């Protein structure tokens, strides 16, 4: 073999090793492939990759060419032990012309019964000045145009590739472990015991969730605003087989009608003026996961046909594209409307209604499960006491008043009320007079004032402004911070609502 051919083989081996190390994050497979490439291209036999075990602080073989499992298991070294351990300790390569004449060559694997005429190369695997392992190969010199320096140069390049791959692999494994922990936490957070309540009505809901969670069937969540439909949707996802993939939520009522299609299905670059780049929609974001379509009753009729096709055929076209995108997504939809009545009125397609209504789950309003209020009160008091570093408790009489109230905003209104009390209360016990006027019949004749909304009773104008500001904040919270819906709830126009936000300096981020 002439020198030029040898150089070509070296370059080819280096290229193939670099390509092999980028095929996957399978450590042992990639290392073994790299050693096999050295064997086939450069006659470097019995290539081994040793890495330091962080638990035992010993060098162990990660991958080895032409060694049995038993031989690999024997190949462990202490730092400084033999040639392998010495190279790790010093960070410097070593070459043994004839291992039969070298007492430091321990042959722990027992893979070389005859050591005569075999040369041994051992090169450190280092990165950022730290040696994390070694690479070793056997060599039988039969060519005059090959030198030790040539082989060490190739091995040092391969070792640097391996070092970078090992660091990437460790970061990948650490990230994977962190993601696993976060998934476990989410699964625990959105588990059935965390849906607070023991009432018959709520237990009926939980039984339905248990039955359908592990399936891929479409679920339609029905119920008034604030009953916890998104919480149930997240629970369905994190208790399903799709828990490793994304949960994507979109509130259709919060989107302008002309943007809904782009949000759901995406846009191809150049589809219209201003579409300067390709954009994926929520369906693609939720690939192999769960898509939660909140306020499905707000979906325009022209897009209901497209949604129906996705549910039936699992495919759609982006805006500006003629090619189909195939998706594997579980759909959970929710609405506070009576969709059957909307079908009768012609506002909702009947075929889409039946496609969504495979498994309907009705979430009960808080007023018909008032027995759950003590449990909810304990839960939210603990939550907001921890958040705001308070120790607020609630008196028995105040708790009775909370149970007697009808809660038109359901659990959302209840949570907002407890949070407001924890923040504004000057004492550590909620008494009846501390409750908002609408919760306490004894305060019905009193001015409409929320606890802490006014520092002092100064004049009528300030009292009215204080009441108005509290009503604006409450409307925002009760309507999921959607200004159009909040303005409708107060009976004013969006422009008037925006004026009041500016007038009272109401900050969305702080809310």
Secondary structure, DSSP 4 states (H G I P E B T S, - for coil): --HHHHHHHHHHHHHHHHHHTTS-S-HHHHHHHHHHHHHHHH--EEEEEEEE-TTT--EEEEEETT--HHHHHH-EE-TTSHHHHHHHHH---EEES-GGG-TT---TT---S--TT-EEEEEEEEETTEEEEEEEEEE----TT--HHHHHHHHHHHHHHHHHHHHHHHHHHHHHHHHHHHHHHHHHHTSGGGS----HHHHHHHHHHHHHHTS---EEEE--TTS-HHHHHHHHHHTSTTTTS-EEEEEGGGS-HHHHHHHHH-B-TTSSTT--S-B--HHHHTTTSEEEEETGGGS-HHHHHHHHHHHHHSEEE-BT--SEEE---EEEEEESS-HHHHHHHTSS-HHHHHHHTTEEEEPPPGGG-GGGHHHHHHHHHHHHHHHHT---EE-HHHHHHHHHS--TTHHHHHHHHHHHHHHH-SSSEE-GGGS-GGG-GGGTTS----TTS-SS---HHHHHHHHHHHHHHHHHHHTTT-HHHHHHHHTS-HHHHHHHHHHHT--TTT-
